[in-house]
């Protein structure tokens, strides 16, 4: 099993790759900041969500491959929202937006993250 730091890095790398691929125009610098420049709470959250996805894949015995991209992305988004509430007492509504309210680039990126974790699990 990967160490938490490694898990968080894989999550972050998948996020950056997704943002680079799906974001229209130039993303905010914080969206593509390298791991070393990512705030501690985001690193911790990235590792936590990675572990939630990995565990979900494991207990599903690989059946997550049958989920749609949207279902996979929704899982990542919901896990991330829980981390936001854990670390930010009064988050902006955009930080905890439901799936249907997320921009398309973010939905695609969340789906990519799930598939990346699924591939290494």
Legacy VTK file of the C-alpha trace (Angstrom):
# vtk DataFile Version 3.0
C-alpha trace
ASCII
DATASET POLYDATA
POINTS 121 float
0.000 0.000 0.000
1.171 3.525 -0.776
2.055 5.930 1.991
-0.375 8.783 2.624
2.030 11.308 1.137
2.311 9.216 -2.035
-1.469 8.813 -2.194
-1.948 12.542 -1.866
0.604 13.206 -4.588
-1.146 10.820 -6.998
-4.444 12.580 -6.282
-2.851 16.010 -6.808
-1.118 14.931 -10.013
-4.428 13.578 -11.341
-6.122 16.858 -10.368
-3.483 18.947 -12.163
-3.630 16.711 -15.244
-7.424 16.993 -15.305
-7.415 20.764 -14.844
-4.799 21.112 -17.584
-6.875 18.944 -19.912
-10.410 20.155 -19.157
-10.245 23.735 -17.829
-11.209 26.335 -20.430
-8.500 28.947 -20.693
-5.858 29.533 -18.051
-6.733 28.029 -14.650
-6.068 29.849 -11.385
-2.442 29.304 -10.291
-3.601 27.468 -7.153
-5.379 24.885 -9.289
-2.100 23.764 -10.826
0.322 24.486 -7.991
2.779 21.635 -7.425
2.487 19.361 -4.403
5.188 21.240 -2.529
3.185 24.484 -2.804
-0.134 22.917 -1.808
-1.435 23.911 1.646
-1.228 21.227 4.335
-5.011 20.893 4.644
-5.276 20.227 0.895
-2.495 17.634 1.048
-4.239 15.900 3.924
-7.559 16.057 2.078
-6.039 14.695 -1.136
-4.633 11.698 0.756
-7.936 11.129 2.560
-10.004 11.155 -0.632
-7.473 8.917 -2.361
-7.857 6.422 0.488
-11.662 6.612 0.338
-11.638 5.852 -3.385
-9.042 3.089 -2.961
-11.091 1.466 -0.204
-14.275 1.748 -2.280
-12.554 0.016 -5.209
-11.167 -2.668 -2.882
-14.406 -3.504 -1.072
-16.221 -3.509 -4.410
-13.724 -6.114 -5.636
-13.111 -4.137 -8.799
-16.792 -3.747 -9.654
-16.300 0.009 -9.738
-15.164 -0.511 -13.337
-18.877 -0.879 -14.140
-19.723 2.568 -12.785
-20.226 5.432 -15.221
-17.693 8.264 -15.319
-20.318 10.477 -13.744
-20.837 8.076 -10.839
-17.092 7.921 -10.284
-16.750 11.691 -10.387
-19.694 12.185 -8.031
-17.982 9.928 -5.488
-14.784 11.991 -5.603
-16.716 15.263 -5.399
-18.718 14.134 -2.379
-15.628 12.878 -0.555
-13.911 16.202 -1.279
-16.882 18.189 0.046
-16.650 16.286 3.332
-12.976 17.269 3.570
-13.840 20.907 2.896
-16.321 20.865 5.784
-13.710 19.141 7.940
-11.082 21.816 7.358
-13.022 25.016 6.637
-15.630 26.084 9.219
-17.653 28.312 6.870
-16.708 27.437 3.284
-17.836 29.482 0.316
-20.841 27.856 -1.387
-18.738 27.182 -4.492
-16.377 25.031 -2.391
-19.212 22.691 -1.415
-21.336 22.852 -4.561
-23.311 19.760 -5.503
-22.331 17.818 -8.623
-24.893 19.461 -10.894
-23.615 22.893 -9.887
-19.941 22.156 -10.628
-18.448 23.409 -13.881
-18.009 20.729 -16.548
-14.195 20.892 -16.314
-14.339 20.077 -12.606
-16.758 17.172 -13.111
-14.463 15.722 -15.777
-11.417 16.213 -13.555
-13.094 14.454 -10.621
-13.960 11.522 -12.888
-10.348 11.400 -14.110
-9.139 11.329 -10.499
-11.302 8.331 -9.673
-10.114 6.464 -12.760
-6.464 7.217 -11.958
-6.821 5.887 -8.419
-8.803 2.911 -9.691
-5.972 2.103 -12.115
-3.312 1.995 -9.386
-5.443 0.207 -6.774
LINES 1 122
121 0 1 2 3 4 5 6 7 8 9 10 11 12 13 14 15 16 17 18 19 20 21 22 23 24 25 26 27 28 29 30 31 32 33 34 35 36 37 38 39 40 41 42 43 44 45 46 47 48 49 50 51 52 53 54 55 56 57 58 59 60 61 62 63 64 65 66 67 68 69 70 71 72 73 74 75 76 77 78 79 80 81 82 83 84 85 86 87 88 89 90 91 92 93 94 95 96 97 98 99 100 101 102 103 104 105 106 107 108 109 110 111 112 113 114 115 116 117 118 119 120
